[in-house]
Amino acid sequence: MNDAGTVAALGEPALLQGFRLAGAALYPATGAAQVKAAWSGLPDTVSAVILTPDAAKILSGEINAPTSPLTAVMP
């Protein structure tokens, strides 16, 4: 049994495609409303999220919450 969780990639669709090859679940979203909706809709099984720079700016307040998954921002 593997309980390590899944990895998600969230943000602008054009920047996410390569992460599909690595097995990440993609959550394409543009604009504040879509990004926030995608973030709040992440399944509980997601333990790490790769964010595009724009998505990280939009979620700057949410990603540091103690209950949030681990995040990494694309350069």
PDB file of N, CA, C and O in Angstrom:
ATOM      1  N   MET A   1       0.846  -1.185   0.000  1.00  0.00           N
ATOM      2  CA  MET A   1       0.000   0.000   0.000  1.00  0.00           C
ATOM      3  C   MET A   1       0.886   1.240   0.000  1.00  0.00           C
ATOM      4  O   MET A   1       1.856   1.314   0.754  1.00  0.00           O
ATOM      5  N   ASN A   2       0.556   2.205  -0.836  1.00  0.00           N
ATOM      6  CA  ASN A   2       1.310   3.445  -0.920  1.00  0.00           C
ATOM      7  C   ASN A   2       0.410   4.580  -0.450  1.00  0.00           C
ATOM      8  O   ASN A   2      -0.575   4.906  -1.112  1.00  0.00           O
ATOM      9  N   ASP A   3       0.737   5.172   0.671  1.00  0.00           N
ATOM     10  CA  ASP A   3      -0.082   6.254   1.200  1.00  0.00           C
ATOM     11  C   ASP A   3       0.649   7.589   1.133  1.00  0.00           C
ATOM     12  O   ASP A   3       0.368   8.495   1.918  1.00  0.00           O
ATOM     13  N   ALA A   4       1.587   7.710   0.197  1.00  0.00           N
ATOM     14  CA  ALA A   4       2.372   8.933   0.065  1.00  0.00           C
ATOM     15  C   ALA A   4       1.570  10.079  -0.528  1.00  0.00           C
ATOM     16  O   ALA A   4       1.991  11.230  -0.421  1.00  0.00           O
ATOM     17  N   GLY A   5       0.452   9.810  -1.135  1.00  0.00           N
ATOM     18  CA  GLY A   5      -0.357  10.861  -1.738  1.00  0.00           C
ATOM     19  C   GLY A   5       0.011  11.071  -3.189  1.00  0.00           C
ATOM     20  O   GLY A   5       0.922  10.434  -3.719  1.00  0.00           O
ATOM     21  N   THR A   6      -0.707  11.968  -3.815  1.00  0.00           N
ATOM     22  CA  THR A   6      -0.475  12.248  -5.223  1.00  0.00           C
ATOM     23  C   THR A   6       0.095  13.646  -5.397  1.00  0.00           C
ATOM     24  O   THR A   6       0.034  14.481  -4.494  1.00  0.00           O
ATOM     25  N   VAL A   7       0.649  13.880  -6.576  1.00  0.00           N
ATOM     26  CA  VAL A   7       1.193  15.189  -6.925  1.00  0.00           C
ATOM     27  C   VAL A   7       0.258  15.823  -7.941  1.00  0.00           C
ATOM     28  O   VAL A   7      -0.215  15.158  -8.863  1.00  0.00           O
ATOM     29  N   ALA A   8      -0.001  17.097  -7.770  1.00  0.00           N
ATOM     30  CA  ALA A   8      -0.846  17.851  -8.693  1.00  0.00           C
ATOM     31  C   ALA A   8      -0.034  18.999  -9.275  1.00  0.00           C
ATOM     32  O   ALA A   8       0.919  19.473  -8.657  1.00  0.00           O
ATOM     33  N   ALA A   9      -0.413  19.436 -10.455  1.00  0.00           N
ATOM     34  CA  ALA A   9       0.159  20.628 -11.079  1.00  0.00           C
ATOM     35  C   ALA A   9      -1.010  21.552 -11.407  1.00  0.00           C
ATOM     36  O   ALA A   9      -1.981  21.133 -12.037  1.00  0.00           O
ATOM     37  N   LEU A  10      -0.913  22.804 -10.978  1.00  0.00           N
ATOM     38  CA  LEU A  10      -2.037  23.731 -11.077  1.00  0.00           C
ATOM     39  C   LEU A  10      -1.579  25.045 -11.693  1.00  0.00           C
ATOM     40  O   LEU A  10      -0.566  25.614 -11.286  1.00  0.00           O
ATOM     41  N   GLY A  11      -2.336  25.521 -12.677  1.00  0.00           N
ATOM     42  CA  GLY A  11      -2.055  26.824 -13.278  1.00  0.00           C
ATOM     43  C   GLY A  11      -2.337  26.845 -14.759  1.00  0.00           C
ATOM     44  O   GLY A  11      -3.190  26.105 -15.250  1.00  0.00           O
ATOM     45  N   GLU A  12      -1.613  27.700 -15.479  1.00  0.00           N
ATOM     46  CA  GLU A  12      -1.851  27.891 -16.903  1.00  0.00           C
ATOM     47  C   GLU A  12      -1.631  26.587 -17.671  1.00  0.00           C
ATOM     48  O   GLU A  12      -0.583  25.956 -17.530  1.00  0.00           O
ATOM     49  N   PRO A  13      -2.602  26.182 -18.473  1.00  0.00           N
ATOM     50  CA  PRO A  13      -2.555  24.889 -19.158  1.00  0.00           C
ATOM     51  C   PRO A  13      -1.287  24.640 -19.971  1.00  0.00           C
ATOM     52  O   PRO A  13      -0.754  23.530 -19.942  1.00  0.00           O
ATOM     53  N   ALA A  14      -0.800  25.628 -20.684  1.00  0.00           N
ATOM     54  CA  ALA A  14       0.374  25.435 -21.538  1.00  0.00           C
ATOM     55  C   ALA A  14       1.622  25.070 -20.730  1.00  0.00           C
ATOM     56  O   ALA A  14       2.532  24.431 -21.259  1.00  0.00           O
ATOM     57  N   LEU A  15       1.673  25.464 -19.471  1.00  0.00           N
ATOM     58  CA  LEU A  15       2.844  25.188 -18.640  1.00  0.00           C
ATOM     59  C   LEU A  15       2.756  23.861 -17.901  1.00  0.00           C
ATOM     60  O   LEU A  15       3.739  23.427 -17.301  1.00  0.00           O
ATOM     61  N   LEU A  16       1.600  23.210 -17.932  1.00  0.00           N
ATOM     62  CA  LEU A  16       1.396  21.997 -17.144  1.00  0.00           C
ATOM     63  C   LEU A  16       1.655  20.706 -17.898  1.00  0.00           C
ATOM     64  O   LEU A  16       1.906  19.679 -17.268  1.00  0.00           O
ATOM     65  N   GLN A  17       1.604  20.719 -19.210  1.00  0.00           N
ATOM     66  CA  GLN A  17       1.578  19.484 -19.988  1.00  0.00           C
ATOM     67  C   GLN A  17       2.718  18.518 -19.684  1.00  0.00           C
ATOM     68  O   GLN A  17       2.489  17.309 -19.639  1.00  0.00           O
ATOM     69  N   GLY A  18       3.913  18.999 -19.479  1.00  0.00           N
ATOM     70  CA  GLY A  18       5.038  18.116 -19.197  1.00  0.00           C
ATOM     71  C   GLY A  18       4.878  17.337 -17.905  1.00  0.00           C
ATOM     72  O   GLY A  18       5.442  16.251 -17.774  1.00  0.00           O
ATOM     73  N   PHE A  19       4.137  17.853 -16.962  1.00  0.00           N
ATOM     74  CA  PHE A  19       3.955  17.180 -15.681  1.00  0.00           C
ATOM     75  C   PHE A  19       3.042  15.968 -15.789  1.00  0.00           C
ATOM     76  O   PHE A  19       3.067  15.095 -14.921  1.00  0.00           O
ATOM     77  N   ARG A  20       2.241  15.903 -16.840  1.00  0.00           N
ATOM     78  CA  ARG A  20       1.401  14.729 -17.072  1.00  0.00           C
ATOM     79  C   ARG A  20       2.286  13.505 -17.300  1.00  0.00           C
ATOM     80  O   ARG A  20       1.977  12.409 -16.832  1.00  0.00           O
ATOM     81  N   LEU A  21       3.387  13.701 -18.023  1.00  0.00           N
ATOM     82  CA  LEU A  21       4.315  12.604 -18.299  1.00  0.00           C
ATOM     83  C   LEU A  21       4.941  12.053 -17.021  1.00  0.00           C
ATOM     84  O   LEU A  21       5.311  10.880 -16.962  1.00  0.00           O
ATOM     85  N   ALA A  22       5.056  12.886 -16.015  1.00  0.00           N
ATOM     86  CA  ALA A  22       5.637  12.463 -14.737  1.00  0.00           C
ATOM     87  C   ALA A  22       4.585  11.870 -13.797  1.00  0.00           C
ATOM     88  O   ALA A  22       4.911  11.435 -12.692  1.00  0.00           O
ATOM     89  N   GLY A  23       3.339  11.854 -14.232  1.00  0.00           N
ATOM     90  CA  GLY A  23       2.282  11.250 -13.434  1.00  0.00           C
ATOM     91  C   GLY A  23       1.498  12.203 -12.558  1.00  0.00           C
ATOM     92  O   GLY A  23       0.680  11.761 -11.751  1.00  0.00           O
ATOM     93  N   ALA A  24       1.726  13.496 -12.696  1.00  0.00           N
ATOM     94  CA  ALA A  24       0.980  14.467 -11.896  1.00  0.00           C
ATOM     95  C   ALA A  24      -0.443  14.620 -12.424  1.00  0.00           C
ATOM     96  O   ALA A  24      -0.687  14.516 -13.626  1.00  0.00           O
ATOM     97  N   ALA A  25      -1.366  14.865 -11.520  1.00  0.00           N
ATOM     98  CA  ALA A  25      -2.740  15.197 -11.901  1.00  0.00           C
ATOM     99  C   ALA A  25      -2.760  16.674 -12.280  1.00  0.00           C
ATOM    100  O   ALA A  25      -2.277  17.515 -11.523  1.00  0.00           O
ATOM    101  N   LEU A  26      -3.306  16.988 -13.429  1.00  0.00           N
ATOM    102  CA  LEU A  26      -3.302  18.371 -13.904  1.00  0.00           C
ATOM    103  C   LEU A  26      -4.596  19.088 -13.547  1.00  0.00           C
ATOM    104  O   LEU A  26      -5.693  18.546 -13.678  1.00  0.00           O
ATOM    105  N   TYR A  27      -4.428  20.316 -13.095  1.00  0.00           N
ATOM    106  CA  TYR A  27      -5.555  21.188 -12.772  1.00  0.00           C
ATOM    107  C   TYR A  27      -5.345  22.505 -13.507  1.00  0.00           C
ATOM    108  O   TYR A  27      -4.885  23.483 -12.917  1.00  0.00           O
ATOM    109  N   PRO A  28      -5.682  22.530 -14.803  1.00  0.00           N
ATOM    110  CA  PRO A  28      -5.493  23.749 -15.579  1.00  0.00           C
ATOM    111  C   PRO A  28      -6.456  24.837 -15.125  1.00  0.00           C
ATOM    112  O   PRO A  28      -7.649  24.598 -14.942  1.00  0.00           O
ATOM    113  N   ALA A  29      -5.913  26.033 -14.947  1.00  0.00           N
ATOM    114  CA  ALA A  29      -6.743  27.148 -14.492  1.00  0.00           C
ATOM    115  C   ALA A  29      -6.063  28.456 -14.856  1.00  0.00           C
ATOM    116  O   ALA A  29      -4.849  28.600 -14.714  1.00  0.00           O
ATOM    117  N   THR A  30      -6.850  29.397 -15.321  1.00  0.00           N
ATOM    118  CA  THR A  30      -6.351  30.737 -15.605  1.00  0.00           C
ATOM    119  C   THR A  30      -7.248  31.742 -14.912  1.00  0.00           C
ATOM    120  O   THR A  30      -8.461  31.550 -14.837  1.00  0.00           O
ATOM    121  N   GLY A  31      -6.672  32.785 -14.417  1.00  0.00           N
ATOM    122  CA  GLY A  31      -7.444  33.796 -13.720  1.00  0.00           C
ATOM    123  C   GLY A  31      -7.700  33.415 -12.278  1.00  0.00           C
ATOM    124  O   GLY A  31      -7.701  32.237 -11.921  1.00  0.00           O
ATOM    125  N   ALA A  32      -7.916  34.414 -11.463  1.00  0.00           N
ATOM    126  CA  ALA A  32      -8.063  34.216 -10.022  1.00  0.00           C
ATOM    127  C   ALA A  32      -9.197  33.267  -9.652  1.00  0.00           C
ATOM    128  O   ALA A  32      -9.017  32.389  -8.809  1.00  0.00           O
ATOM    129  N   ALA A  33     -10.347  33.434 -10.265  1.00  0.00           N
ATOM    130  CA  ALA A  33     -11.501  32.604  -9.890  1.00  0.00           C
ATOM    131  C   ALA A  33     -11.241  31.128 -10.190  1.00  0.00           C
ATOM    132  O   ALA A  33     -11.524  30.271  -9.354  1.00  0.00           O
ATOM    133  N   GLN A  34     -10.708  30.824 -11.368  1.00  0.00           N
ATOM    134  CA  GLN A  34     -10.436  29.432 -11.725  1.00  0.00           C
ATOM    135  C   GLN A  34      -9.338  28.830 -10.852  1.00  0.00           C
ATOM    136  O   GLN A  34      -9.446  27.684 -10.418  1.00  0.00           O
ATOM    137  N   VAL A  35      -8.294  29.595 -10.599  1.00  0.00           N
ATOM    138  CA  VAL A  35      -7.185  29.088  -9.773  1.00  0.00           C
ATOM    139  C   VAL A  35      -7.673  28.791  -8.360  1.00  0.00           C
ATOM    140  O   VAL A  35      -7.376  27.728  -7.815  1.00  0.00           O
ATOM    141  N   LYS A  36      -8.407  29.705  -7.771  1.00  0.00           N
ATOM    142  CA  LYS A  36      -8.909  29.488  -6.407  1.00  0.00           C
ATOM    143  C   LYS A  36      -9.890  28.314  -6.349  1.00  0.00           C
ATOM    144  O   LYS A  36      -9.893  27.550  -5.384  1.00  0.00           O
ATOM    145  N   ALA A  37     -10.715  28.175  -7.378  1.00  0.00           N
ATOM    146  CA  ALA A  37     -11.648  27.044  -7.418  1.00  0.00           C
ATOM    147  C   ALA A  37     -10.899  25.723  -7.550  1.00  0.00           C
ATOM    148  O   ALA A  37     -11.245  24.745  -6.888  1.00  0.00           O
ATOM    149  N   ALA A  38      -9.879  25.688  -8.395  1.00  0.00           N
ATOM    150  CA  ALA A  38      -9.086  24.466  -8.557  1.00  0.00           C
ATOM    151  C   ALA A  38      -8.375  24.116  -7.258  1.00  0.00           C
ATOM    152  O   ALA A  38      -8.348  22.951  -6.860  1.00  0.00           O
ATOM    153  N   TRP A  39      -7.801  25.109  -6.597  1.00  0.00           N
ATOM    154  CA  TRP A  39      -7.099  24.881  -5.324  1.00  0.00           C
ATOM    155  C   TRP A  39      -8.048  24.330  -4.268  1.00  0.00           C
ATOM    156  O   TRP A  39      -7.732  23.350  -3.592  1.00  0.00           O
ATOM    157  N   SER A  40      -9.192  24.949  -4.131  1.00  0.00           N
ATOM    158  CA  SER A  40     -10.132  24.503  -3.101  1.00  0.00           C
ATOM    159  C   SER A  40     -10.754  23.154  -3.446  1.00  0.00           C
ATOM    160  O   SER A  40     -11.260  22.462  -2.562  1.00  0.00           O
ATOM    161  N   GLY A  41     -10.721  22.774  -4.724  1.00  0.00           N
ATOM    162  CA  GLY A  41     -11.281  21.501  -5.144  1.00  0.00           C
ATOM    163  C   GLY A  41     -10.283  20.350  -5.195  1.00  0.00           C
ATOM    164  O   GLY A  41     -10.633  19.247  -5.615  1.00  0.00           O
ATOM    165  N   LEU A  42      -9.046  20.594  -4.772  1.00  0.00           N
ATOM    166  CA  LEU A  42      -8.057  19.511  -4.784  1.00  0.00           C
ATOM    167  C   LEU A  42      -8.506  18.384  -3.860  1.00  0.00           C
ATOM    168  O   LEU A  42      -8.977  18.641  -2.752  1.00  0.00           O
ATOM    169  N   PRO A  43      -8.364  17.143  -4.308  1.00  0.00           N
ATOM    170  CA  PRO A  43      -8.738  16.021  -3.435  1.00  0.00           C
ATOM    171  C   PRO A  43      -7.824  15.933  -2.214  1.00  0.00           C
ATOM    172  O   PRO A  43      -6.693  16.418  -2.241  1.00  0.00           O
ATOM    173  N   ASP A  44      -8.310  15.326  -1.170  1.00  0.00           N
ATOM    174  CA  ASP A  44      -7.521  15.150   0.055  1.00  0.00           C
ATOM    175  C   ASP A  44      -6.296  14.280  -0.170  1.00  0.00           C
ATOM    176  O   ASP A  44      -5.366  14.305   0.636  1.00  0.00           O
ATOM    177  N   THR A  45      -6.279  13.514  -1.249  1.00  0.00           N
ATOM    178  CA  THR A  45      -5.155  12.631  -1.538  1.00  0.00           C
ATOM    179  C   THR A  45      -3.944  13.374  -2.094  1.00  0.00           C
ATOM    180  O   THR A  45      -2.863  12.793  -2.190  1.00  0.00           O
ATOM    181  N   VAL A  46      -4.102  14.646  -2.462  1.00  0.00           N
ATOM    182  CA  VAL A  46      -2.988  15.431  -2.998  1.00  0.00           C
ATOM    183  C   VAL A  46      -2.093  15.872  -1.851  1.00  0.00           C
ATOM    184  O   VAL A  46      -2.541  16.537  -0.917  1.00  0.00           O
ATOM    185  N   SER A  47      -0.813  15.492  -1.935  1.00  0.00           N
ATOM    186  CA  SER A  47       0.127  15.859  -0.871  1.00  0.00           C
ATOM    187  C   SER A  47       1.133  16.912  -1.321  1.00  0.00           C
ATOM    188  O   SER A  47       1.794  17.529  -0.486  1.00  0.00           O
ATOM    189  N   ALA A  48       1.257  17.126  -2.633  1.00  0.00           N
ATOM    190  CA  ALA A  48       2.170  18.144  -3.157  1.00  0.00           C
ATOM    191  C   ALA A  48       1.574  18.763  -4.413  1.00  0.00           C
ATOM    192  O   ALA A  48       0.954  18.083  -5.230  1.00  0.00           O
ATOM    193  N   VAL A  49       1.778  20.077  -4.548  1.00  0.00           N
ATOM    194  CA  VAL A  49       1.233  20.801  -5.694  1.00  0.00           C
ATOM    195  C   VAL A  49       2.332  21.638  -6.330  1.00  0.00           C
ATOM    196  O   VAL A  49       3.013  22.408  -5.652  1.00  0.00           O
ATOM    197  N   ILE A  50       2.497  21.481  -7.629  1.00  0.00           N
ATOM    198  CA  ILE A  50       3.404  22.316  -8.408  1.00  0.00           C
ATOM    199  C   ILE A  50       2.558  23.437  -8.988  1.00  0.00           C
ATOM    200  O   ILE A  50       1.567  23.186  -9.673  1.00  0.00           O
ATOM    201  N   LEU A  51       2.952  24.675  -8.711  1.00  0.00           N
ATOM    202  CA  LEU A  51       2.182  25.829  -9.151  1.00  0.00           C
ATOM    203  C   LEU A  51       2.938  26.613 -10.215  1.00  0.00           C
ATOM    204  O   LEU A  51       4.161  26.738 -10.157  1.00  0.00           O
ATOM    205  N   THR A  52       2.199  27.136 -11.182  1.00  0.00           N
ATOM    206  CA  THR A  52       2.804  28.084 -12.106  1.00  0.00           C
ATOM    207  C   THR A  52       3.010  29.388 -11.331  1.00  0.00           C
ATOM    208  O   THR A  52       2.345  29.611 -10.319  1.00  0.00           O
ATOM    209  N   PRO A  53       3.917  30.248 -11.787  1.00  0.00           N
ATOM    210  CA  PRO A  53       4.149  31.503 -11.057  1.00  0.00           C
ATOM    211  C   PRO A  53       2.899  32.350 -10.855  1.00  0.00           C
ATOM    212  O   PRO A  53       2.690  32.899  -9.772  1.00  0.00           O
ATOM    213  N   ASP A  54       2.062  32.462 -11.891  1.00  0.00           N
ATOM    214  CA  ASP A  54       0.840  33.265 -11.751  1.00  0.00           C
ATOM    215  C   ASP A  54      -0.111  32.648 -10.729  1.00  0.00           C
ATOM    216  O   ASP A  54      -0.720  33.365  -9.935  1.00  0.00           O
ATOM    217  N   ALA A  55      -0.242  31.326 -10.745  1.00  0.00           N
ATOM    218  CA  ALA A  55      -1.119  30.666  -9.774  1.00  0.00           C
ATOM    219  C   ALA A  55      -0.594  30.868  -8.359  1.00  0.00           C
ATOM    220  O   ALA A  55      -1.376  31.068  -7.430  1.00  0.00           O
ATOM    221  N   ALA A  56       0.717  30.818  -8.191  1.00  0.00           N
ATOM    222  CA  ALA A  56       1.302  31.018  -6.866  1.00  0.00           C
ATOM    223  C   ALA A  56       1.010  32.426  -6.343  1.00  0.00           C
ATOM    224  O   ALA A  56       0.741  32.600  -5.154  1.00  0.00           O
ATOM    225  N   LYS A  57       1.061  33.415  -7.212  1.00  0.00           N
ATOM    226  CA  LYS A  57       0.741  34.792  -6.791  1.00  0.00           C
ATOM    227  C   LYS A  57      -0.710  34.886  -6.330  1.00  0.00           C
ATOM    228  O   LYS A  57      -1.013  35.526  -5.323  1.00  0.00           O
ATOM    229  N   ILE A  58      -1.592  34.245  -7.073  1.00  0.00           N
ATOM    230  CA  ILE A  58      -3.012  34.281  -6.726  1.00  0.00           C
ATOM    231  C   ILE A  58      -3.270  33.581  -5.398  1.00  0.00           C
ATOM    232  O   ILE A  58      -4.115  34.019  -4.618  1.00  0.00           O
ATOM    233  N   LEU A  59      -2.548  32.500  -5.140  1.00  0.00           N
ATOM    234  CA  LEU A  59      -2.771  31.688  -3.942  1.00  0.00           C
ATOM    235  C   LEU A  59      -1.816  32.015  -2.802  1.00  0.00           C
ATOM    236  O   LEU A  59      -1.693  31.227  -1.863  1.00  0.00           O
ATOM    237  N   SER A  60      -1.145  33.150  -2.860  1.00  0.00           N
ATOM    238  CA  SER A  60      -0.116  33.463  -1.868  1.00  0.00           C
ATOM    239  C   SER A  60      -0.607  33.354  -0.424  1.00  0.00           C
ATOM    240  O   SER A  60       0.165  32.974   0.456  1.00  0.00           O
ATOM    241  N   GLY A  61      -1.841  33.673  -0.170  1.00  0.00           N
ATOM    242  CA  GLY A  61      -2.367  33.564   1.189  1.00  0.00           C
ATOM    243  C   GLY A  61      -2.744  32.148   1.580  1.00  0.00           C
ATOM    244  O   GLY A  61      -2.656  31.791   2.755  1.00  0.00           O
ATOM    245  N   GLU A  62      -3.157  31.341   0.629  1.00  0.00           N
ATOM    246  CA  GLU A  62      -3.637  29.998   0.924  1.00  0.00           C
ATOM    247  C   GLU A  62      -2.540  28.949   1.043  1.00  0.00           C
ATOM    248  O   GLU A  62      -2.677  27.995   1.809  1.00  0.00           O
ATOM    249  N   ILE A  63      -1.456  29.115   0.297  1.00  0.00           N
ATOM    250  CA  ILE A  63      -0.460  28.039   0.238  1.00  0.00           C
ATOM    251  C   ILE A  63       0.346  27.891   1.521  1.00  0.00           C
ATOM    252  O   ILE A  63       1.000  26.867   1.719  1.00  0.00           O
ATOM    253  N   ASN A  64       0.314  28.883   2.387  1.00  0.00           N
ATOM    254  CA  ASN A  64       1.067  28.801   3.637  1.00  0.00           C
ATOM    255  C   ASN A  64       0.237  28.323   4.822  1.00  0.00           C
ATOM    256  O   ASN A  64       0.740  28.259   5.944  1.00  0.00           O
ATOM    257  N   ALA A  65      -1.003  27.994   4.588  1.00  0.00           N
ATOM    258  CA  ALA A  65      -1.849  27.491   5.669  1.00  0.00           C
ATOM    259  C   ALA A  65      -1.320  26.136   6.147  1.00  0.00           C
ATOM    260  O   ALA A  65      -0.871  25.328   5.335  1.00  0.00           O
ATOM    261  N   PRO A  66      -1.370  25.889   7.433  1.00  0.00           N
ATOM    262  CA  PRO A  66      -0.834  24.626   7.974  1.00  0.00           C
ATOM    263  C   PRO A  66      -1.467  23.365   7.382  1.00  0.00           C
ATOM    264  O   PRO A  66      -0.825  22.315   7.355  1.00  0.00           O
ATOM    265  N   THR A  67      -2.679  23.447   6.921  1.00  0.00           N
ATOM    266  CA  THR A  67      -3.350  22.275   6.373  1.00  0.00           C
ATOM    267  C   THR A  67      -3.183  22.131   4.858  1.00  0.00           C
ATOM    268  O   THR A  67      -3.693  21.180   4.266  1.00  0.00           O
ATOM    269  N   SER A  68      -2.478  23.061   4.238  1.00  0.00           N
ATOM    270  CA  SER A  68      -2.270  23.020   2.794  1.00  0.00           C
ATOM    271  C   SER A  68      -1.217  21.968   2.434  1.00  0.00           C
ATOM    272  O   SER A  68      -0.321  21.671   3.225  1.00  0.00           O
ATOM    273  N   PRO A  69      -1.343  21.411   1.228  1.00  0.00           N
ATOM    274  CA  PRO A  69      -0.298  20.487   0.780  1.00  0.00           C
ATOM    275  C   PRO A  69       1.009  21.227   0.536  1.00  0.00           C
ATOM    276  O   PRO A  69       1.025  22.450   0.400  1.00  0.00           O
ATOM    277  N   LEU A  70       2.083  20.488   0.482  1.00  0.00           N
ATOM    278  CA  LEU A  70       3.386  21.033   0.146  1.00  0.00           C
ATOM    279  C   LEU A  70       3.310  21.658  -1.246  1.00  0.00           C
ATOM    280  O   LEU A  70       2.702  21.072  -2.142  1.00  0.00           O
ATOM    281  N   THR A  71       3.904  22.818  -1.448  1.00  0.00           N
ATOM    282  CA  THR A  71       3.854  23.454  -2.751  1.00  0.00           C
ATOM    283  C   THR A  71       5.254  23.769  -3.257  1.00  0.00           C
ATOM    284  O   THR A  71       6.181  23.994  -2.479  1.00  0.00           O
ATOM    285  N   ALA A  72       5.382  23.779  -4.562  1.00  0.00           N
ATOM    286  CA  ALA A  72       6.591  24.215  -5.247  1.00  0.00           C
ATOM    287  C   ALA A  72       6.150  25.096  -6.402  1.00  0.00           C
ATOM    288  O   ALA A  72       5.154  24.811  -7.067  1.00  0.00           O
ATOM    289  N   VAL A  73       6.897  26.168  -6.638  1.00  0.00           N
ATOM    290  CA  VAL A  73       6.550  27.099  -7.702  1.00  0.00           C
ATOM    291  C   VAL A  73       7.543  26.949  -8.845  1.00  0.00           C
ATOM    292  O   VAL A  73       8.755  26.944  -8.632  1.00  0.00           O
ATOM    293  N   MET A  74       7.019  26.827 -10.055  1.00  0.00           N
ATOM    294  CA  MET A  74       7.876  26.740 -11.242  1.00  0.00           C
ATOM    295  C   MET A  74       8.702  28.003 -11.363  1.00  0.00           C
ATOM    296  O   MET A  74       8.236  29.094 -11.032  1.00  0.00           O
ATOM    297  N   PRO A  75       9.921  27.856 -11.834  1.00  0.00           N
ATOM    298  CA  PRO A  75      10.735  29.075 -12.049  1.00  0.00           C
ATOM    299  C   PRO A  75      10.211  29.893 -13.216  1.00  0.00           C
ATOM    300  O   PRO A  75      10.771  30.942 -13.535  1.00  0.00           O
TER     301      PRO A  75
END
